[in-house]
């Protein structure tokens, strides 16, 4: 039986799934791709409302910094290609050269989930228990990284 469903509800489900795959099952590629789908759906809704999605904000900030530092600039198209390189690299297998990809799966999945969550927040979507769990995970990870950084600084002195 066919039903009519809001695509933002689909994005919510994909984000929930991404978080569960990441936190509970450590399936980072599944988490990465599910979060990517959610982020793209949210991003389109944000643009349709006249807003700016997370990825575009990052690209705009990078372009602004390049201009400030008089660095050779990249076009918006080139910057999108760079930011989508990993997502497209995972999906496409056009030749034997595409069979392997080098990446940090846990970190990339974490960044993609964070991007989807940011876009979800821009649309005032529900902050579900899974999203709250991932937020707490992110806080704990940030504290861990800060502690490691301070430890390394202490060793250097």
Helices and strands as residue ranges (DSSP letters): H 7-20, I 21-25, H 28-48, H 54-68, H 76-83, H 85-91, G 96-98, H 105-122, H 129-156
